[in-house]
């Protein structure tokens, strides 16, 4: 990354369920990694080649149901293998060009889960 760049937290970690998160390990702070490990959160690691195509910026619609930018097949496969329902969208023009991933381009959602 260029020195003038900044990194949005959701470019490093996206919670998918109470016990599952998508992460880009090279930029994940050690303390956060340790906390996730202590909480038994399973980590889906985004490969280097999918970091720049927004592989780590995953919008969770509800636990285990996610929206992911197209062009991240390894991350999508890992999410599906973890039991997630994965939906993708074409992000080339509206996301990968620097506008942001699905979490950045979505208005806040009110999530109410049954208790």
Biopython code that builds the backbone (N, CA, C, O; Angstrom):
import numpy as np
from Bio.PDB.StructureBuilder import StructureBuilder

atoms = [
    (1, "UNK", "N", (0.837, -1.187, 0.000)),
    (1, "UNK", "CA", (0.000, 0.000, 0.000)),
    (1, "UNK", "C", (0.875, 1.242, 0.000)),
    (1, "UNK", "O", (1.953, 1.268, 0.595)),
    (2, "UNK", "N", (0.396, 2.244, -0.666)),
    (2, "UNK", "CA", (1.124, 3.509, -0.713)),
    (2, "UNK", "C", (1.050, 4.198, 0.646)),
    (2, "UNK", "O", (0.079, 4.011, 1.380)),
    (3, "UNK", "N", (2.078, 5.002, 0.995)),
    (3, "UNK", "CA", (2.077, 5.675, 2.299)),
    (3, "UNK", "C", (0.851, 6.544, 2.533)),
    (3, "UNK", "O", (0.432, 6.716, 3.678)),
    (4, "UNK", "N", (0.268, 7.095, 1.474)),
    (4, "UNK", "CA", (-0.892, 7.962, 1.641)),
    (4, "UNK", "C", (-2.185, 7.161, 1.775)),
    (4, "UNK", "O", (-3.251, 7.740, 1.982)),
    (5, "UNK", "N", (-2.104, 5.848, 1.659)),
    (5, "UNK", "CA", (-3.285, 4.994, 1.760)),
    (5, "UNK", "C", (-3.691, 4.814, 3.216)),
    (5, "UNK", "O", (-2.900, 5.009, 4.138)),
    (6, "UNK", "N", (-4.913, 4.447, 3.381)),
    (6, "UNK", "CA", (-5.365, 4.049, 4.702)),
    (6, "UNK", "C", (-6.143, 2.756, 4.542)),
    (6, "UNK", "O", (-6.573, 2.412, 3.441)),
    (7, "UNK", "N", (-6.318, 2.058, 5.622)),
    (7, "UNK", "CA", (-6.943, 0.754, 5.562)),
    (7, "UNK", "C", (-8.182, 0.745, 6.444)),
    (7, "UNK", "O", (-8.108, 1.049, 7.635)),
    (8, "UNK", "N", (-9.293, 0.404, 5.869)),
    (8, "UNK", "CA", (-10.548, 0.274, 6.587)),
    (8, "UNK", "C", (-10.529, -1.060, 7.331)),
    (8, "UNK", "O", (-10.069, -2.058, 6.777)),
    (9, "UNK", "N", (-11.010, -1.101, 8.556)),
    (9, "UNK", "CA", (-10.986, -2.326, 9.349)),
    (9, "UNK", "C", (-11.652, -3.490, 8.619)),
    (9, "UNK", "O", (-11.191, -4.626, 8.725)),
    (10, "UNK", "N", (-12.736, -3.222, 7.877)),
    (10, "UNK", "CA", (-13.424, -4.306, 7.177)),
    (10, "UNK", "C", (-12.650, -4.782, 5.948)),
    (10, "UNK", "O", (-13.096, -5.685, 5.241)),
    (11, "UNK", "N", (-11.497, -4.176, 5.699)),
    (11, "UNK", "CA", (-10.605, -4.705, 4.675)),
    (11, "UNK", "C", (-9.687, -5.761, 5.271)),
    (11, "UNK", "O", (-8.928, -6.403, 4.545)),
    (12, "UNK", "N", (-9.749, -5.948, 6.575)),
    (12, "UNK", "CA", (-8.900, -6.902, 7.283)),
    (12, "UNK", "C", (-9.722, -8.015, 7.921)),
    (12, "UNK", "O", (-9.273, -9.160, 7.969)),
    (13, "UNK", "N", (-10.905, -7.703, 8.405)),
    (13, "UNK", "CA", (-11.738, -8.706, 9.073)),
    (13, "UNK", "C", (-13.214, -8.408, 8.826)),
    (13, "UNK", "O", (-13.652, -7.260, 8.888)),
    (14, "UNK", "N", (-13.962, -9.461, 8.547)),
    (14, "UNK", "CA", (-15.412, -9.347, 8.406)),
    (14, "UNK", "C", (-16.063, -10.465, 9.208)),
    (14, "UNK", "O", (-15.915, -11.637, 8.859)),
    (15, "UNK", "N", (-16.776, -10.128, 10.272)),
    (15, "UNK", "CA", (-17.496, -11.157, 11.026)),
    (15, "UNK", "C", (-18.620, -11.740, 10.164)),
    (15, "UNK", "O", (-19.338, -11.002, 9.490)),
    (16, "UNK", "N", (-18.764, -13.050, 10.190)),
    (16, "UNK", "CA", (-19.763, -13.742, 9.382)),
    (16, "UNK", "C", (-20.818, -14.395, 10.275)),
    (16, "UNK", "O", (-21.978, -14.516, 9.881)),
    (17, "UNK", "N", (-20.426, -14.804, 11.448)),
    (17, "UNK", "CA", (-21.313, -15.400, 12.458)),
    (17, "UNK", "C", (-20.615, -15.206, 13.802)),
    (17, "UNK", "O", (-19.480, -14.733, 13.855)),
    (18, "UNK", "N", (-21.290, -15.570, 14.872)),
    (18, "UNK", "CA", (-20.683, -15.397, 16.194)),
    (18, "UNK", "C", (-19.353, -16.123, 16.328)),
    (18, "UNK", "O", (-18.484, -15.703, 17.092)),
    (19, "UNK", "N", (-19.196, -17.211, 15.586)),
    (19, "UNK", "CA", (-17.985, -18.030, 15.715)),
    (19, "UNK", "C", (-17.193, -18.135, 14.416)),
    (19, "UNK", "O", (-16.411, -19.072, 14.251)),
    (20, "UNK", "N", (-17.379, -17.198, 13.494)),
    (20, "UNK", "CA", (-16.724, -17.279, 12.192)),
    (20, "UNK", "C", (-16.427, -15.877, 11.656)),
    (20, "UNK", "O", (-17.272, -14.984, 11.710)),
    (21, "UNK", "N", (-15.207, -15.704, 11.136)),
    (21, "UNK", "CA", (-14.832, -14.415, 10.537)),
    (21, "UNK", "C", (-13.916, -14.668, 9.350)),
    (21, "UNK", "O", (-13.160, -15.639, 9.320)),
    (22, "UNK", "N", (-14.000, -13.769, 8.370)),
    (22, "UNK", "CA", (-13.105, -13.766, 7.221)),
    (22, "UNK", "C", (-11.999, -12.773, 7.555)),
    (22, "UNK", "O", (-12.279, -11.646, 7.963)),
    (23, "UNK", "N", (-10.740, -13.184, 7.384)),
    (23, "UNK", "CA", (-9.626, -12.323, 7.777)),
    (23, "UNK", "C", (-8.529, -12.333, 6.729)),
    (23, "UNK", "O", (-8.352, -13.302, 5.991)),
    (24, "UNK", "N", (-7.800, -11.230, 6.684)),
    (24, "UNK", "CA", (-6.558, -11.159, 5.916)),
    (24, "UNK", "C", (-5.440, -11.127, 6.954)),
    (24, "UNK", "O", (-5.121, -10.076, 7.509)),
    (25, "UNK", "N", (-4.851, -12.295, 7.208)),
    (25, "UNK", "CA", (-3.904, -12.459, 8.309)),
    (25, "UNK", "C", (-2.688, -11.531, 8.283)),
    (25, "UNK", "O", (-2.267, -11.083, 9.350)),
    (26, "UNK", "N", (-2.100, -11.217, 7.120)),
    (26, "UNK", "CA", (-0.916, -10.353, 7.161)),
    (26, "UNK", "C", (-1.159, -8.978, 7.790)),
    (26, "UNK", "O", (-0.213, -8.357, 8.276)),
    (27, "UNK", "N", (-2.384, -8.497, 7.791)),
    (27, "UNK", "CA", (-2.673, -7.174, 8.362)),
    (27, "UNK", "C", (-3.479, -7.236, 9.658)),
    (27, "UNK", "O", (-3.761, -6.198, 10.258)),
    (28, "UNK", "N", (-3.850, -8.433, 10.094)),
    (28, "UNK", "CA", (-4.640, -8.576, 11.320)),
    (28, "UNK", "C", (-3.743, -8.340, 12.534)),
    (28, "UNK", "O", (-2.731, -9.025, 12.681)),
    (29, "UNK", "N", (-4.086, -7.392, 13.405)),
    (29, "UNK", "CA", (-3.264, -7.153, 14.593)),
    (29, "UNK", "C", (-3.172, -8.423, 15.461)),
    (29, "UNK", "O", (-4.148, -9.154, 15.624)),
    (30, "UNK", "N", (-2.000, -8.654, 15.996)),
    (30, "UNK", "CA", (-1.759, -9.859, 16.787)),
    (30, "UNK", "C", (-2.735, -9.949, 17.963)),
    (30, "UNK", "O", (-3.256, -11.024, 18.262)),
    (31, "UNK", "N", (-2.976, -8.831, 18.619)),
    (31, "UNK", "CA", (-3.897, -8.848, 19.762)),
    (31, "UNK", "C", (-5.302, -9.258, 19.364)),
    (31, "UNK", "O", (-5.976, -9.973, 20.106)),
    (32, "UNK", "N", (-5.745, -8.816, 18.207)),
    (32, "UNK", "CA", (-7.076, -9.203, 17.726)),
    (32, "UNK", "C", (-7.098, -10.680, 17.356)),
    (32, "UNK", "O", (-8.073, -11.377, 17.638)),
    (33, "UNK", "N", (-6.022, -11.164, 16.722)),
    (33, "UNK", "CA", (-5.918, -12.589, 16.392)),
    (33, "UNK", "C", (-5.984, -13.431, 17.657)),
    (33, "UNK", "O", (-6.667, -14.455, 17.689)),
    (34, "UNK", "N", (-5.276, -13.006, 18.700)),
    (34, "UNK", "CA", (-5.286, -13.744, 19.966)),
    (34, "UNK", "C", (-6.680, -13.737, 20.595)),
    (34, "UNK", "O", (-7.126, -14.762, 21.111)),
    (35, "UNK", "N", (-7.362, -12.611, 20.559)),
    (35, "UNK", "CA", (-8.714, -12.533, 21.104)),
    (35, "UNK", "C", (-9.660, -13.466, 20.356)),
    (35, "UNK", "O", (-10.439, -14.191, 20.975)),
    (36, "UNK", "N", (-9.593, -13.448, 19.032)),
    (36, "UNK", "CA", (-10.448, -14.335, 18.240)),
    (36, "UNK", "C", (-10.161, -15.798, 18.561)),
    (36, "UNK", "O", (-11.083, -16.604, 18.682)),
    (37, "UNK", "N", (-8.899, -16.133, 18.696)),
    (37, "UNK", "CA", (-8.514, -17.505, 19.068)),
    (37, "UNK", "C", (-9.073, -17.863, 20.438)),
    (37, "UNK", "O", (-9.629, -18.947, 20.612)),
    (38, "UNK", "N", (-8.933, -16.961, 21.418)),
    (38, "UNK", "CA", (-9.436, -17.205, 22.773)),
    (38, "UNK", "C", (-10.948, -17.378, 22.797)),
    (38, "UNK", "O", (-11.483, -18.104, 23.636)),
    (39, "UNK", "N", (-11.643, -16.702, 21.865)),
    (39, "UNK", "CA", (-13.104, -16.805, 21.789)),
    (39, "UNK", "C", (-13.565, -17.962, 20.897)),
    (39, "UNK", "O", (-14.762, -18.119, 20.653)),
    (40, "UNK", "N", (-12.622, -18.767, 20.414)),
    (40, "UNK", "CA", (-12.911, -19.912, 19.536)),
    (40, "UNK", "C", (-13.614, -19.503, 18.245)),
    (40, "UNK", "O", (-14.484, -20.216, 17.745)),
    (41, "UNK", "N", (-13.231, -18.358, 17.721)),
    (41, "UNK", "CA", (-13.768, -17.900, 16.432)),
    (41, "UNK", "C", (-12.951, -18.566, 15.328)),
    (41, "UNK", "O", (-11.727, -18.443, 15.290)),
    (42, "UNK", "N", (-13.632, -19.267, 14.437)),
    (42, "UNK", "CA", (-12.962, -19.885, 13.288)),
    (42, "UNK", "C", (-12.634, -18.788, 12.284)),
    (42, "UNK", "O", (-13.421, -17.863, 12.083)),
    (43, "UNK", "N", (-11.474, -18.897, 11.659)),
    (43, "UNK", "CA", (-11.029, -17.877, 10.725)),
    (43, "UNK", "C", (-10.938, -18.447, 9.315)),
    (43, "UNK", "O", (-10.331, -19.494, 9.087)),
    (44, "UNK", "N", (-11.546, -17.747, 8.389)),
    (44, "UNK", "CA", (-11.389, -18.050, 6.966)),
    (44, "UNK", "C", (-10.363, -17.055, 6.449)),
    (44, "UNK", "O", (-10.598, -15.847, 6.443)),
    (45, "UNK", "N", (-9.221, -17.578, 6.015)),
    (45, "UNK", "CA", (-8.118, -16.729, 5.593)),
    (45, "UNK", "C", (-8.245, -16.367, 4.107)),
    (45, "UNK", "O", (-8.376, -17.239, 3.248)),
    (46, "UNK", "N", (-8.204, -15.072, 3.833)),
    (46, "UNK", "CA", (-8.245, -14.581, 2.455)),
    (46, "UNK", "C", (-6.833, -14.696, 1.876)),
    (46, "UNK", "O", (-5.884, -14.192, 2.477)),
    (47, "UNK", "N", (-6.679, -15.351, 0.718)),
    (47, "UNK", "CA", (-5.349, -15.446, 0.117)),
    (47, "UNK", "C", (-4.879, -14.088, -0.409)),
    (47, "UNK", "O", (-5.688, -13.214, -0.719)),
    (48, "UNK", "N", (-3.577, -13.932, -0.502)),
    (48, "UNK", "CA", (-2.993, -12.660, -0.957)),
    (48, "UNK", "C", (-3.614, -12.162, -2.254)),
    (48, "UNK", "O", (-3.910, -10.975, -2.388)),
    (49, "UNK", "N", (-3.812, -13.071, -3.212)),
    (49, "UNK", "CA", (-4.305, -12.642, -4.526)),
    (49, "UNK", "C", (-5.763, -12.183, -4.491)),
    (49, "UNK", "O", (-6.233, -11.576, -5.453)),
    (50, "UNK", "N", (-6.485, -12.458, -3.410)),
    (50, "UNK", "CA", (-7.884, -12.013, -3.314)),
    (50, "UNK", "C", (-8.059, -10.810, -2.385)),
    (50, "UNK", "O", (-9.176, -10.326, -2.197)),
    (51, "UNK", "N", (-6.974, -10.335, -1.814)),
    (51, "UNK", "CA", (-7.071, -9.153, -0.952)),
    (51, "UNK", "C", (-7.439, -7.919, -1.766)),
    (51, "UNK", "O", (-8.304, -7.146, -1.355)),
    (52, "UNK", "N", (-6.796, -7.723, -2.910)),
    (52, "UNK", "CA", (-7.042, -6.521, -3.707)),
    (52, "UNK", "C", (-8.372, -6.554, -4.457)),
    (52, "UNK", "O", (-8.812, -5.530, -4.978)),
    (53, "UNK", "N", (-9.016, -7.721, -4.516)),
    (53, "UNK", "CA", (-10.332, -7.825, -5.161)),
    (53, "UNK", "C", (-11.435, -7.905, -4.112)),
    (53, "UNK", "O", (-12.516, -8.434, -4.371)),
    (54, "UNK", "N", (-11.148, -7.371, -2.922)),
    (54, "UNK", "CA", (-12.121, -7.209, -1.839)),
    (54, "UNK", "C", (-12.566, -8.528, -1.215)),
    (54, "UNK", "O", (-13.678, -8.626, -0.697)),
    (55, "UNK", "N", (-11.705, -9.539, -1.262)),
    (55, "UNK", "CA", (-12.055, -10.838, -0.693)),
    (55, "UNK", "C", (-12.350, -10.804, 0.791)),
    (55, "UNK", "O", (-13.083, -11.654, 1.297)),
    (56, "UNK", "N", (-11.798, -9.844, 1.490)),
    (56, "UNK", "CA", (-12.019, -9.778, 2.939)),
    (56, "UNK", "C", (-13.196, -8.892, 3.320)),
    (56, "UNK", "O", (-13.669, -8.954, 4.455)),
    (57, "UNK", "N", (-13.668, -8.083, 2.410)),
    (57, "UNK", "CA", (-14.774, -7.174, 2.706)),
    (57, "UNK", "C", (-16.076, -7.886, 2.364)),
    (57, "UNK", "O", (-16.573, -7.801, 1.241)),
    (58, "UNK", "N", (-16.613, -8.583, 3.345)),
    (58, "UNK", "CA", (-17.785, -9.439, 3.174)),
    (58, "UNK", "C", (-18.955, -8.829, 3.945)),
    (58, "UNK", "O", (-18.819, -8.499, 5.123)),
    (59, "UNK", "N", (-20.085, -8.683, 3.291)),
    (59, "UNK", "CA", (-21.284, -8.174, 3.955)),
    (59, "UNK", "C", (-22.097, -9.355, 4.465)),
    (59, "UNK", "O", (-22.526, -10.206, 3.686)),
    (60, "UNK", "N", (-22.304, -9.401, 5.767)),
    (60, "UNK", "CA", (-23.128, -10.446, 6.361)),
    (60, "UNK", "C", (-24.562, -9.935, 6.450)),
    (60, "UNK", "O", (-24.845, -8.964, 7.152)),
    (61, "UNK", "N", (-25.455, -10.595, 5.736)),
    (61, "UNK", "CA", (-26.870, -10.219, 5.718)),
    (61, "UNK", "C", (-27.555, -10.751, 6.973)),
    (61, "UNK", "O", (-28.370, -10.070, 7.595)),
    (62, "UNK", "N", (-27.210, -11.951, 7.317)),
    (62, "UNK", "CA", (-27.585, -12.570, 8.592)),
    (62, "UNK", "C", (-26.518, -13.624, 8.845)),
    (62, "UNK", "O", (-25.789, -13.978, 7.919)),
    (63, "UNK", "N", (-26.400, -14.136, 10.063)),
    (63, "UNK", "CA", (-25.320, -15.086, 10.335)),
    (63, "UNK", "C", (-25.289, -16.225, 9.311)),
    (63, "UNK", "O", (-26.264, -16.954, 9.130)),
    (64, "UNK", "N", (-24.140, -16.351, 8.653)),
    (64, "UNK", "CA", (-23.958, -17.426, 7.685)),
    (64, "UNK", "C", (-24.458, -17.134, 6.287)),
    (64, "UNK", "O", (-24.342, -17.988, 5.408)),
    (65, "UNK", "N", (-25.006, -15.961, 6.053)),
    (65, "UNK", "CA", (-25.462, -15.559, 4.713)),
    (65, "UNK", "C", (-24.709, -14.286, 4.356)),
    (65, "UNK", "O", (-24.839, -13.262, 5.027)),
    (66, "UNK", "N", (-23.917, -14.365, 3.286)),
    (66, "UNK", "CA", (-23.008, -13.263, 2.987)),
    (66, "UNK", "C", (-23.080, -12.825, 1.531)),
    (66, "UNK", "O", (-23.524, -13.566, 0.654)),
    (67, "UNK", "N", (-22.626, -11.592, 1.305)),
    (67, "UNK", "CA", (-22.463, -11.051, -0.043)),
    (67, "UNK", "C", (-20.982, -10.751, -0.214)),
    (67, "UNK", "O", (-20.362, -10.094, 0.622)),
    (68, "UNK", "N", (-20.430, -11.245, -1.315)),
    (68, "UNK", "CA", (-19.001, -11.172, -1.588)),
    (68, "UNK", "C", (-18.788, -10.682, -3.015)),
    (68, "UNK", "O", (-19.558, -11.023, -3.913)),
    (69, "UNK", "N", (-17.762, -9.898, -3.222)),
    (69, "UNK", "CA", (-17.427, -9.446, -4.568)),
    (69, "UNK", "C", (-17.000, -10.632, -5.429)),
    (69, "UNK", "O", (-16.267, -11.507, -4.969)),
    (70, "UNK", "N", (-17.462, -10.657, -6.683)),
    (70, "UNK", "CA", (-17.011, -11.686, -7.630)),
    (70, "UNK", "C", (-15.499, -11.596, -7.790)),
    (70, "UNK", "O", (-14.903, -10.546, -7.553)),
    (71, "UNK", "N", (-14.893, -12.688, -8.187)),
    (71, "UNK", "CA", (-13.456, -12.692, -8.400)),
    (71, "UNK", "C", (-12.669, -13.159, -7.199)),
    (71, "UNK", "O", (-11.452, -12.985, -7.139)),
    (72, "UNK", "N", (-13.357, -13.749, -6.245)),
    (72, "UNK", "CA", (-12.726, -14.265, -5.036)),
    (72, "UNK", "C", (-13.133, -15.725, -4.823)),
    (72, "UNK", "O", (-13.753, -16.059, -3.813)),
    (73, "UNK", "N", (-12.785, -16.585, -5.766)),
    (73, "UNK", "CA", (-13.274, -17.957, -5.721)),
    (73, "UNK", "C", (-12.785, -18.767, -4.528)),
    (73, "UNK", "O", (-13.523, -19.604, -4.008)),
    (74, "UNK", "N", (-11.563, -18.536, -4.092)),
    (74, "UNK", "CA", (-11.064, -19.310, -2.952)),
    (74, "UNK", "C", (-11.770, -18.905, -1.658)),
    (74, "UNK", "O", (-12.094, -19.753, -0.828)),
    (75, "UNK", "N", (-12.001, -17.618, -1.497)),
    (75, "UNK", "CA", (-12.721, -17.150, -0.303)),
    (75, "UNK", "C", (-14.162, -17.626, -0.344)),
    (75, "UNK", "O", (-14.696, -18.069, 0.673)),
    (76, "UNK", "N", (-14.799, -17.541, -1.505)),
    (76, "UNK", "CA", (-16.183, -18.015, -1.642)),
    (76, "UNK", "C", (-16.270, -19.508, -1.334)),
    (76, "UNK", "O", (-17.194, -19.944, -0.649)),
    (77, "UNK", "N", (-15.322, -20.289, -1.832)),
    (77, "UNK", "CA", (-15.326, -21.736, -1.578)),
    (77, "UNK", "C", (-15.111, -22.041, -0.104)),
    (77, "UNK", "O", (-15.739, -22.948, 0.443)),
    (78, "UNK", "N", (-14.231, -21.290, 0.539)),
    (78, "UNK", "CA", (-13.985, -21.504, 1.968)),
    (78, "UNK", "C", (-15.217, -21.148, 2.799)),
    (78, "UNK", "O", (-15.539, -21.836, 3.768)),
    (79, "UNK", "N", (-15.898, -20.077, 2.418)),
    (79, "UNK", "CA", (-17.139, -19.705, 3.110)),
    (79, "UNK", "C", (-18.193, -20.795, 2.935)),
    (79, "UNK", "O", (-18.850, -21.187, 3.899)),
    (80, "UNK", "N", (-18.353, -21.277, 1.715)),
    (80, "UNK", "CA", (-19.333, -22.345, 1.456)),
    (80, "UNK", "C", (-18.975, -23.607, 2.232)),
    (80, "UNK", "O", (-19.854, -24.270, 2.782)),
    (81, "UNK", "N", (-17.692, -23.941, 2.279)),
    (81, "UNK", "CA", (-17.252, -25.131, 3.026)),
    (81, "UNK", "C", (-17.514, -24.988, 4.525)),
    (81, "UNK", "O", (-17.685, -25.983, 5.229)),
    (82, "UNK", "N", (-17.546, -23.744, 5.006)),
    (82, "UNK", "CA", (-17.842, -23.484, 6.422)),
    (82, "UNK", "C", (-19.344, -23.455, 6.683)),
    (82, "UNK", "O", (-19.776, -23.207, 7.808)),
    (83, "UNK", "N", (-20.144, -23.710, 5.638)),
    (83, "UNK", "CA", (-21.592, -23.761, 5.803)),
    (83, "UNK", "C", (-22.323, -22.475, 5.497)),
    (83, "UNK", "O", (-23.509, -22.353, 5.803)),
    (84, "UNK", "N", (-21.644, -21.514, 4.901)),
    (84, "UNK", "CA", (-22.283, -20.232, 4.597)),
    (84, "UNK", "C", (-22.984, -20.278, 3.240)),
    (84, "UNK", "O", (-22.588, -21.011, 2.333)),
    (85, "UNK", "N", (-24.026, -19.477, 3.137)),
    (85, "UNK", "CA", (-24.706, -19.228, 1.868)),
    (85, "UNK", "C", (-24.048, -17.988, 1.271)),
    (85, "UNK", "O", (-24.111, -16.906, 1.855)),
    (86, "UNK", "N", (-23.414, -18.146, 0.103)),
    (86, "UNK", "CA", (-22.612, -17.072, -0.481)),
    (86, "UNK", "C", (-23.302, -16.523, -1.723)),
    (86, "UNK", "O", (-23.642, -17.267, -2.643)),
    (87, "UNK", "N", (-23.501, -15.210, -1.736)),
    (87, "UNK", "CA", (-24.026, -14.498, -2.902)),
    (87, "UNK", "C", (-22.928, -13.561, -3.377)),
    (87, "UNK", "O", (-22.222, -12.971, -2.559)),
    (88, "UNK", "N", (-22.774, -13.416, -4.687)),
    (88, "UNK", "CA", (-21.737, -12.538, -5.210)),
    (88, "UNK", "C", (-22.350, -11.465, -6.103)),
    (88, "UNK", "O", (-23.482, -11.590, -6.571)),
    (89, "UNK", "N", (-21.587, -10.429, -6.323)),
    (89, "UNK", "CA", (-22.004, -9.350, -7.228)),
    (89, "UNK", "C", (-20.769, -8.888, -7.995)),
    (89, "UNK", "O", (-19.640, -9.084, -7.545)),
    (90, "UNK", "N", (-20.987, -8.284, -9.137)),
    (90, "UNK", "CA", (-19.898, -7.755, -9.944)),
    (90, "UNK", "C", (-19.399, -6.462, -9.307)),
    (90, "UNK", "O", (-20.117, -5.463, -9.263)),
    (91, "UNK", "N", (-18.171, -6.491, -8.819)),
    (91, "UNK", "CA", (-17.634, -5.343, -8.089)),
    (91, "UNK", "C", (-16.593, -4.564, -8.870)),
    (91, "UNK", "O", (-16.021, -3.605, -8.351)),
    (92, "UNK", "N", (-16.341, -4.958, -10.102)),
    (92, "UNK", "CA", (-15.254, -4.346, -10.858)),
    (92, "UNK", "C", (-15.415, -2.826, -10.982)),
    (92, "UNK", "O", (-14.471, -2.082, -10.716)),
    (93, "UNK", "N", (-16.575, -2.374, -11.373)),
    (93, "UNK", "CA", (-16.781, -0.942, -11.588)),
    (93, "UNK", "C", (-17.109, -0.167, -10.318)),
    (93, "UNK", "O", (-16.758, 1.008, -10.212)),
    (94, "UNK", "N", (-17.772, -0.794, -9.356)),
    (94, "UNK", "CA", (-18.214, -0.030, -8.187)),
    (94, "UNK", "C", (-17.439, -0.342, -6.917)),
    (94, "UNK", "O", (-17.683, 0.297, -5.893)),
    (95, "UNK", "N", (-16.534, -1.278, -6.940)),
    (95, "UNK", "CA", (-15.831, -1.623, -5.716)),
    (95, "UNK", "C", (-14.332, -1.709, -5.864)),
    (95, "UNK", "O", (-13.589, -1.014, -5.172)),
    (96, "UNK", "N", (-13.891, -2.558, -6.763)),
    (96, "UNK", "CA", (-12.472, -2.812, -6.913)),
    (96, "UNK", "C", (-11.730, -1.556, -7.369)),
    (96, "UNK", "O", (-10.531, -1.419, -7.123)),
    (97, "UNK", "N", (-12.425, -0.659, -8.020)),
    (97, "UNK", "CA", (-11.798, 0.585, -8.492)),
    (97, "UNK", "C", (-11.480, 1.550, -7.358)),
    (97, "UNK", "O", (-10.960, 2.638, -7.603)),
    (98, "UNK", "N", (-11.779, 1.174, -6.135)),
    (98, "UNK", "CA", (-11.450, 2.013, -4.988)),
    (98, "UNK", "C", (-12.641, 2.607, -4.278)),
    (98, "UNK", "O", (-12.476, 3.324, -3.291)),
    (99, "UNK", "N", (-13.841, 2.325, -4.759)),
    (99, "UNK", "CA", (-15.034, 2.884, -4.127)),
    (99, "UNK", "C", (-15.401, 2.168, -2.839)),
    (99, "UNK", "O", (-16.049, 2.753, -1.971)),
    (100, "UNK", "N", (-15.001, 0.925, -2.702)),
    (100, "UNK", "CA", (-15.275, 0.182, -1.478)),
    (100, "UNK", "C", (-15.968, -1.127, -1.740)),
    (100, "UNK", "O", (-16.509, -1.364, -2.820)),
    (101, "UNK", "N", (-15.944, -1.975, -0.733)),
    (101, "UNK", "CA", (-16.563, -3.292, -0.817)),
    (101, "UNK", "C", (-18.024, -3.254, -0.444)),
    (101, "UNK", "O", (-18.590, -2.179, -0.244)),
    (102, "UNK", "N", (-18.644, -4.421, -0.348)),
    (102, "UNK", "CA", (-20.084, -4.470, -0.091)),
    (102, "UNK", "C", (-20.483, -3.860, 1.253)),
    (102, "UNK", "O", (-21.585, -3.327, 1.377)),
    (103, "UNK", "N", (-19.619, -3.925, 2.251)),
    (103, "UNK", "CA", (-19.975, -3.303, 3.530)),
    (103, "UNK", "C", (-19.931, -1.792, 3.421)),
    (103, "UNK", "O", (-20.738, -1.094, 4.035)),
    (104, "UNK", "N", (-18.984, -1.286, 2.637)),
    (104, "UNK", "CA", (-18.825, 0.166, 2.486)),
    (104, "UNK", "C", (-19.935, 0.773, 1.628)),
    (104, "UNK", "O", (-20.288, 1.941, 1.794)),
    (105, "UNK", "N", (-20.474, -0.014, 0.726)),
    (105, "UNK", "CA", (-21.457, 0.493, -0.224)),
    (105, "UNK", "C", (-22.901, 0.206, 0.197)),
    (105, "UNK", "O", (-23.826, 0.366, -0.599)),
    (106, "UNK", "N", (-23.086, -0.209, 1.422)),
    (106, "UNK", "CA", (-24.407, -0.579, 1.910)),
    (106, "UNK", "C", (-24.787, 0.314, 3.084)),
    (106, "UNK", "O", (-23.974, 0.573, 3.972)),
    (107, "UNK", "N", (-26.001, 0.769, 3.077)),
    (107, "UNK", "CA", (-26.495, 1.546, 4.209)),
    (107, "UNK", "C", (-26.580, 0.641, 5.424)),
    (107, "UNK", "O", (-26.718, -0.573, 5.273)),
    (108, "UNK", "N", (-26.502, 1.195, 6.617)),
    (108, "UNK", "CA", (-26.617, 0.361, 7.815)),
    (108, "UNK", "C", (-27.916, -0.450, 7.805)),
    (108, "UNK", "O", (-28.969, 0.029, 7.385)),
    (109, "UNK", "N", (-27.807, -1.660, 8.267)),
    (109, "UNK", "CA", (-28.953, -2.550, 8.344)),
    (109, "UNK", "C", (-29.328, -2.766, 9.803)),
    (109, "UNK", "O", (-28.454, -2.910, 10.657)),
    (110, "UNK", "N", (-30.608, -2.790, 10.086)),
    (110, "UNK", "CA", (-31.052, -3.155, 11.422)),
    (110, "UNK", "C", (-31.192, -4.667, 11.425)),
    (110, "UNK", "O", (-32.034, -5.220, 10.716)),
    (111, "UNK", "N", (-30.393, -5.314, 12.198)),
    (111, "UNK", "CA", (-30.426, -6.774, 12.256)),
    (111, "UNK", "C", (-31.065, -7.192, 13.565)),
    (111, "UNK", "O", (-30.564, -6.875, 14.644)),
    (112, "UNK", "N", (-32.157, -7.894, 13.465)),
    (112, "UNK", "CA", (-32.822, -8.420, 14.644)),
    (112, "UNK", "C", (-32.883, -9.924, 14.498)),
    (112, "UNK", "O", (-33.447, -10.454, 13.541)),
    (113, "UNK", "N", (-32.297, -10.595, 15.460)),
    (113, "UNK", "CA", (-32.251, -12.038, 15.421)),
    (113, "UNK", "C", (-33.185, -12.600, 16.476)),
    (113, "UNK", "O", (-33.334, -12.016, 17.550)),
    (114, "UNK", "N", (-33.810, -13.721, 16.183)),
    (114, "UNK", "CA", (-34.639, -14.349, 17.214)),
    (114, "UNK", "C", (-33.782, -14.722, 18.420)),
    (114, "UNK", "O", (-32.613, -15.084, 18.289)),
    (115, "UNK", "N", (-34.375, -14.626, 19.558)),
    (115, "UNK", "CA", (-33.612, -14.968, 20.775)),
    (115, "UNK", "C", (-33.854, -16.377, 21.188)),
    (115, "UNK", "O", (-33.296, -16.833, 22.186)),
]
sb = StructureBuilder()
sb.init_structure("model")
sb.init_model(0)
sb.init_chain("A")
sb.init_seg("    ")
for serial, (resi, resn, name, xyz) in enumerate(atoms, 1):
    if name == "N":
        sb.init_residue(resn, " ", resi, " ")
    sb.init_atom(name, np.array(xyz, "f"), 0.0, 1.0, " ", f" {name:<3s}", serial, name[0])
structure = sb.get_structure()
